[in-house]
Amino acid sequence: MVTRTVDLRSDTVTKPTEAMRTAMANAEVDDDVLSHDPTARRLETEMARITGKEAALFVPSGTMGNLICVLTHCPIRGSEVILGDSCHIHIYENGGISTIGGVHPRTVKNNEDGTMDINQMEAAIRDPRFEICYPTTRLICLENSHAQ
């Protein structure tokens, strides 16, 4: 028996089949920025339905999705996000939150199982009375850390 494995680590480790290439070449496309692309609209509509949200946004990478999420919750440059020291955003996303968004990352040590200690997370939250001296904590990012 032949077993096929789908490798979901990254879109860079897989190659499209000939049928997938044909489907891409024949797909109906238009300008997605102007909401004219029917394929993107169908995907976003279905994802909004599945998640029970009023709308969804398709982005080309997980890195971009993470950046959008952080910037949504940290709209002011100089904001701070608390995250695990081995989380994907901190290790692999090229400092995008600070370079593009001006968001300061503050790390808390991840435990062996990828979790973070709630007491350490709470201790990392900045006292807003001193925000003139420090960044303002606006977000805590939690993930299943498998970055290393």
MODELLER restraints for C-alpha pairs under 7 A, 6 or more apart:
rsr = mdl.restraints
at = mdl.atoms
rsr.add(forms.Gaussian(group=physical.xy_distance, feature=features.Distance(at['CA:28:A'], at['CA:39:A']), mean=6.91, stdev=0.5))
rsr.add(forms.Gaussian(group=physical.xy_distance, feature=features.Distance(at['CA:29:A'], at['CA:37:A']), mean=5.18, stdev=0.5))
rsr.add(forms.Gaussian(group=physical.xy_distance, feature=features.Distance(at['CA:29:A'], at['CA:38:A']), mean=6.60, stdev=0.5))
rsr.add(forms.Gaussian(group=physical.xy_distance, feature=features.Distance(at['CA:29:A'], at['CA:39:A']), mean=6.77, stdev=0.5))
rsr.add(forms.Gaussian(group=physical.xy_distance, feature=features.Distance(at['CA:30:A'], at['CA:36:A']), mean=5.49, stdev=0.5))
rsr.add(forms.Gaussian(group=physical.xy_distance, feature=features.Distance(at['CA:30:A'], at['CA:37:A']), mean=4.25, stdev=0.5))
rsr.add(forms.Gaussian(group=physical.xy_distance, feature=features.Distance(at['CA:31:A'], at['CA:37:A']), mean=5.32, stdev=0.5))
rsr.add(forms.Gaussian(group=physical.xy_distance, feature=features.Distance(at['CA:32:A'], at['CA:40:A']), mean=6.70, stdev=0.5))
rsr.add(forms.Gaussian(group=physical.xy_distance, feature=features.Distance(at['CA:35:A'], at['CA:41:A']), mean=6.85, stdev=0.5))
rsr.add(forms.Gaussian(group=physical.xy_distance, feature=features.Distance(at['CA:44:A'], at['CA:55:A']), mean=6.95, stdev=0.5))
rsr.add(forms.Gaussian(group=physical.xy_distance, feature=features.Distance(at['CA:44:A'], at['CA:56:A']), mean=4.94, stdev=0.5))
rsr.add(forms.Gaussian(group=physical.xy_distance, feature=features.Distance(at['CA:44:A'], at['CA:57:A']), mean=5.84, stdev=0.5))
rsr.add(forms.Gaussian(group=physical.xy_distance, feature=features.Distance(at['CA:44:A'], at['CA:58:A']), mean=6.23, stdev=0.5))
rsr.add(forms.Gaussian(group=physical.xy_distance, feature=features.Distance(at['CA:45:A'], at['CA:55:A']), mean=6.73, stdev=0.5))
rsr.add(forms.Gaussian(group=physical.xy_distance, feature=features.Distance(at['CA:45:A'], at['CA:56:A']), mean=6.74, stdev=0.5))
rsr.add(forms.Gaussian(group=physical.xy_distance, feature=features.Distance(at['CA:47:A'], at['CA:56:A']), mean=6.19, stdev=0.5))
rsr.add(forms.Gaussian(group=physical.xy_distance, feature=features.Distance(at['CA:48:A'], at['CA:54:A']), mean=5.96, stdev=0.5))
rsr.add(forms.Gaussian(group=physical.xy_distance, feature=features.Distance(at['CA:48:A'], at['CA:55:A']), mean=4.96, stdev=0.5))
rsr.add(forms.Gaussian(group=physical.xy_distance, feature=features.Distance(at['CA:48:A'], at['CA:56:A']), mean=5.06, stdev=0.5))
rsr.add(forms.Gaussian(group=physical.xy_distance, feature=features.Distance(at['CA:59:A'], at['CA:65:A']), mean=6.28, stdev=0.5))
rsr.add(forms.Gaussian(group=physical.xy_distance, feature=features.Distance(at['CA:63:A'], at['CA:93:A']), mean=6.26, stdev=0.5))
rsr.add(forms.Gaussian(group=physical.xy_distance, feature=features.Distance(at['CA:67:A'], at['CA:96:A']), mean=6.91, stdev=0.5))
rsr.add(forms.Gaussian(group=physical.xy_distance, feature=features.Distance(at['CA:67:A'], at['CA:97:A']), mean=6.12, stdev=0.5))
rsr.add(forms.Gaussian(group=physical.xy_distance, feature=features.Distance(at['CA:71:A'], at['CA:101:A']), mean=6.36, stdev=0.5))
rsr.add(forms.Gaussian(group=physical.xy_distance, feature=features.Distance(at['CA:73:A'], at['CA:138:A']), mean=6.88, stdev=0.5))
rsr.add(forms.Gaussian(group=physical.xy_distance, feature=features.Distance(at['CA:73:A'], at['CA:139:A']), mean=6.53, stdev=0.5))
rsr.add(forms.Gaussian(group=physical.xy_distance, feature=features.Distance(at['CA:74:A'], at['CA:138:A']), mean=6.04, stdev=0.5))
rsr.add(forms.Gaussian(group=physical.xy_distance, feature=features.Distance(at['CA:74:A'], at['CA:139:A']), mean=6.99, stdev=0.5))
rsr.add(forms.Gaussian(group=physical.xy_distance, feature=features.Distance(at['CA:77:A'], at['CA:101:A']), mean=6.32, stdev=0.5))
rsr.add(forms.Gaussian(group=physical.xy_distance, feature=features.Distance(at['CA:77:A'], at['CA:102:A']), mean=4.64, stdev=0.5))
rsr.add(forms.Gaussian(group=physical.xy_distance, feature=features.Distance(at['CA:77:A'], at['CA:103:A']), mean=5.86, stdev=0.5))
rsr.add(forms.Gaussian(group=physical.xy_distance, feature=features.Distance(at['CA:78:A'], at['CA:102:A']), mean=5.64, stdev=0.5))
rsr.add(forms.Gaussian(group=physical.xy_distance, feature=features.Distance(at['CA:78:A'], at['CA:103:A']), mean=5.40, stdev=0.5))
rsr.add(forms.Gaussian(group=physical.xy_distance, feature=features.Distance(at['CA:78:A'], at['CA:104:A']), mean=6.30, stdev=0.5))
rsr.add(forms.Gaussian(group=physical.xy_distance, feature=features.Distance(at['CA:78:A'], at['CA:135:A']), mean=5.59, stdev=0.5))
rsr.add(forms.Gaussian(group=physical.xy_distance, feature=features.Distance(at['CA:79:A'], at['CA:103:A']), mean=5.07, stdev=0.5))
rsr.add(forms.Gaussian(group=physical.xy_distance, feature=features.Distance(at['CA:79:A'], at['CA:104:A']), mean=6.11, stdev=0.5))
rsr.add(forms.Gaussian(group=physical.xy_distance, feature=features.Distance(at['CA:79:A'], at['CA:135:A']), mean=5.47, stdev=0.5))
rsr.add(forms.Gaussian(group=physical.xy_distance, feature=features.Distance(at['CA:79:A'], at['CA:136:A']), mean=5.09, stdev=0.5))
rsr.add(forms.Gaussian(group=physical.xy_distance, feature=features.Distance(at['CA:79:A'], at['CA:137:A']), mean=6.07, stdev=0.5))
rsr.add(forms.Gaussian(group=physical.xy_distance, feature=features.Distance(at['CA:79:A'], at['CA:138:A']), mean=6.18, stdev=0.5))
rsr.add(forms.Gaussian(group=physical.xy_distance, feature=features.Distance(at['CA:80:A'], at['CA:103:A']), mean=5.51, stdev=0.5))
rsr.add(forms.Gaussian(group=physical.xy_distance, feature=features.Distance(at['CA:80:A'], at['CA:104:A']), mean=4.56, stdev=0.5))
rsr.add(forms.Gaussian(group=physical.xy_distance, feature=features.Distance(at['CA:80:A'], at['CA:105:A']), mean=5.77, stdev=0.5))
rsr.add(forms.Gaussian(group=physical.xy_distance, feature=features.Distance(at['CA:80:A'], at['CA:106:A']), mean=6.77, stdev=0.5))
rsr.add(forms.Gaussian(group=physical.xy_distance, feature=features.Distance(at['CA:80:A'], at['CA:135:A']), mean=5.60, stdev=0.5))
rsr.add(forms.Gaussian(group=physical.xy_distance, feature=features.Distance(at['CA:80:A'], at['CA:136:A']), mean=5.54, stdev=0.5))
rsr.add(forms.Gaussian(group=physical.xy_distance, feature=features.Distance(at['CA:80:A'], at['CA:137:A']), mean=4.49, stdev=0.5))
rsr.add(forms.Gaussian(group=physical.xy_distance, feature=features.Distance(at['CA:80:A'], at['CA:138:A']), mean=5.80, stdev=0.5))
rsr.add(forms.Gaussian(group=physical.xy_distance, feature=features.Distance(at['CA:80:A'], at['CA:139:A']), mean=6.84, stdev=0.5))
rsr.add(forms.Gaussian(group=physical.xy_distance, feature=features.Distance(at['CA:81:A'], at['CA:103:A']), mean=6.94, stdev=0.5))
rsr.add(forms.Gaussian(group=physical.xy_distance, feature=features.Distance(at['CA:81:A'], at['CA:104:A']), mean=6.27, stdev=0.5))
rsr.add(forms.Gaussian(group=physical.xy_distance, feature=features.Distance(at['CA:81:A'], at['CA:105:A']), mean=5.08, stdev=0.5))
rsr.add(forms.Gaussian(group=physical.xy_distance, feature=features.Distance(at['CA:81:A'], at['CA:106:A']), mean=5.99, stdev=0.5))
rsr.add(forms.Gaussian(group=physical.xy_distance, feature=features.Distance(at['CA:81:A'], at['CA:137:A']), mean=5.94, stdev=0.5))
rsr.add(forms.Gaussian(group=physical.xy_distance, feature=features.Distance(at['CA:81:A'], at['CA:138:A']), mean=6.08, stdev=0.5))
rsr.add(forms.Gaussian(group=physical.xy_distance, feature=features.Distance(at['CA:81:A'], at['CA:139:A']), mean=4.75, stdev=0.5))
rsr.add(forms.Gaussian(group=physical.xy_distance, feature=features.Distance(at['CA:81:A'], at['CA:140:A']), mean=5.58, stdev=0.5))
rsr.add(forms.Gaussian(group=physical.xy_distance, feature=features.Distance(at['CA:81:A'], at['CA:141:A']), mean=6.99, stdev=0.5))
rsr.add(forms.Gaussian(group=physical.xy_distance, feature=features.Distance(at['CA:82:A'], at['CA:105:A']), mean=6.08, stdev=0.5))
rsr.add(forms.Gaussian(group=physical.xy_distance, feature=features.Distance(at['CA:82:A'], at['CA:106:A']), mean=4.78, stdev=0.5))
rsr.add(forms.Gaussian(group=physical.xy_distance, feature=features.Distance(at['CA:82:A'], at['CA:107:A']), mean=5.65, stdev=0.5))
rsr.add(forms.Gaussian(group=physical.xy_distance, feature=features.Distance(at['CA:82:A'], at['CA:108:A']), mean=6.98, stdev=0.5))
rsr.add(forms.Gaussian(group=physical.xy_distance, feature=features.Distance(at['CA:82:A'], at['CA:139:A']), mean=6.28, stdev=0.5))
rsr.add(forms.Gaussian(group=physical.xy_distance, feature=features.Distance(at['CA:82:A'], at['CA:140:A']), mean=4.64, stdev=0.5))
rsr.add(forms.Gaussian(group=physical.xy_distance, feature=features.Distance(at['CA:82:A'], at['CA:141:A']), mean=6.21, stdev=0.5))
rsr.add(forms.Gaussian(group=physical.xy_distance, feature=features.Distance(at['CA:83:A'], at['CA:106:A']), mean=6.31, stdev=0.5))
rsr.add(forms.Gaussian(group=physical.xy_distance, feature=features.Distance(at['CA:83:A'], at['CA:107:A']), mean=4.99, stdev=0.5))
rsr.add(forms.Gaussian(group=physical.xy_distance, feature=features.Distance(at['CA:83:A'], at['CA:108:A']), mean=6.07, stdev=0.5))
rsr.add(forms.Gaussian(group=physical.xy_distance, feature=features.Distance(at['CA:83:A'], at['CA:140:A']), mean=5.96, stdev=0.5))
rsr.add(forms.Gaussian(group=physical.xy_distance, feature=features.Distance(at['CA:83:A'], at['CA:141:A']), mean=5.08, stdev=0.5))
rsr.add(forms.Gaussian(group=physical.xy_distance, feature=features.Distance(at['CA:83:A'], at['CA:142:A']), mean=6.63, stdev=0.5))
rsr.add(forms.Gaussian(group=physical.xy_distance, feature=features.Distance(at['CA:84:A'], at['CA:107:A']), mean=5.28, stdev=0.5))
rsr.add(forms.Gaussian(group=physical.xy_distance, feature=features.Distance(at['CA:84:A'], at['CA:108:A']), mean=4.95, stdev=0.5))
rsr.add(forms.Gaussian(group=physical.xy_distance, feature=features.Distance(at['CA:84:A'], at['CA:109:A']), mean=5.71, stdev=0.5))
rsr.add(forms.Gaussian(group=physical.xy_distance, feature=features.Distance(at['CA:84:A'], at['CA:110:A']), mean=5.27, stdev=0.5))
rsr.add(forms.Gaussian(group=physical.xy_distance, feature=features.Distance(at['CA:84:A'], at['CA:116:A']), mean=6.65, stdev=0.5))
rsr.add(forms.Gaussian(group=physical.xy_distance, feature=features.Distance(at['CA:85:A'], at['CA:107:A']), mean=5.03, stdev=0.5))
rsr.add(forms.Gaussian(group=physical.xy_distance, feature=features.Distance(at['CA:85:A'], at['CA:108:A']), mean=5.68, stdev=0.5))
rsr.add(forms.Gaussian(group=physical.xy_distance, feature=features.Distance(at['CA:85:A'], at['CA:109:A']), mean=5.21, stdev=0.5))
rsr.add(forms.Gaussian(group=physical.xy_distance, feature=features.Distance(at['CA:85:A'], at['CA:110:A']), mean=5.90, stdev=0.5))
rsr.add(forms.Gaussian(group=physical.xy_distance, feature=features.Distance(at['CA:86:A'], at['CA:110:A']), mean=6.29, stdev=0.5))
rsr.add(forms.Gaussian(group=physical.xy_distance, feature=features.Distance(at['CA:86:A'], at['CA:145:A']), mean=6.30, stdev=0.5))
rsr.add(forms.Gaussian(group=physical.xy_distance, feature=features.Distance(at['CA:86:A'], at['CA:147:A']), mean=5.96, stdev=0.5))
rsr.add(forms.Gaussian(group=physical.xy_distance, feature=features.Distance(at['CA:86:A'], at['CA:148:A']), mean=6.63, stdev=0.5))
rsr.add(forms.Gaussian(group=physical.xy_distance, feature=features.Distance(at['CA:87:A'], at['CA:143:A']), mean=6.87, stdev=0.5))
rsr.add(forms.Gaussian(group=physical.xy_distance, feature=features.Distance(at['CA:87:A'], at['CA:145:A']), mean=4.97, stdev=0.5))
rsr.add(forms.Gaussian(group=physical.xy_distance, feature=features.Distance(at['CA:87:A'], at['CA:147:A']), mean=5.81, stdev=0.5))
rsr.add(forms.Gaussian(group=physical.xy_distance, feature=features.Distance(at['CA:88:A'], at['CA:145:A']), mean=6.83, stdev=0.5))
rsr.add(forms.Gaussian(group=physical.xy_distance, feature=features.Distance(at['CA:88:A'], at['CA:147:A']), mean=5.29, stdev=0.5))
rsr.add(forms.Gaussian(group=physical.xy_distance, feature=features.Distance(at['CA:91:A'], at['CA:147:A']), mean=7.00, stdev=0.5))
rsr.add(forms.Gaussian(group=physical.xy_distance, feature=features.Distance(at['CA:97:A'], at['CA:103:A']), mean=5.34, stdev=0.5))
rsr.add(forms.Gaussian(group=physical.xy_distance, feature=features.Distance(at['CA:98:A'], at['CA:104:A']), mean=5.69, stdev=0.5))
rsr.add(forms.Gaussian(group=physical.xy_distance, feature=features.Distance(at['CA:108:A'], at['CA:116:A']), mean=6.91, stdev=0.5))
rsr.add(forms.Gaussian(group=physical.xy_distance, feature=features.Distance(at['CA:108:A'], at['CA:120:A']), mean=6.66, stdev=0.5))
rsr.add(forms.Gaussian(group=physical.xy_distance, feature=features.Distance(at['CA:108:A'], at['CA:121:A']), mean=6.50, stdev=0.5))
rsr.add(forms.Gaussian(group=physical.xy_distance, feature=features.Distance(at['CA:109:A'], at['CA:116:A']), mean=6.51, stdev=0.5))
rsr.add(forms.Gaussian(group=physical.xy_distance, feature=features.Distance(at['CA:110:A'], at['CA:116:A']), mean=4.92, stdev=0.5))
rsr.add(forms.Gaussian(group=physical.xy_distance, feature=features.Distance(at['CA:114:A'], at['CA:144:A']), mean=6.00, stdev=0.5))
rsr.add(forms.Gaussian(group=physical.xy_distance, feature=features.Distance(at['CA:114:A'], at['CA:145:A']), mean=4.78, stdev=0.5))
rsr.add(forms.Gaussian(group=physical.xy_distance, feature=features.Distance(at['CA:114:A'], at['CA:146:A']), mean=6.99, stdev=0.5))
rsr.add(forms.Gaussian(group=physical.xy_distance, feature=features.Distance(at['CA:125:A'], at['CA:137:A']), mean=5.84, stdev=0.5))
rsr.add(forms.Gaussian(group=physical.xy_distance, feature=features.Distance(at['CA:126:A'], at['CA:136:A']), mean=6.33, stdev=0.5))
rsr.add(forms.Gaussian(group=physical.xy_distance, feature=features.Distance(at['CA:126:A'], at['CA:137:A']), mean=5.73, stdev=0.5))
rsr.add(forms.Gaussian(group=physical.xy_distance, feature=features.Distance(at['CA:128:A'], at['CA:136:A']), mean=6.42, stdev=0.5))
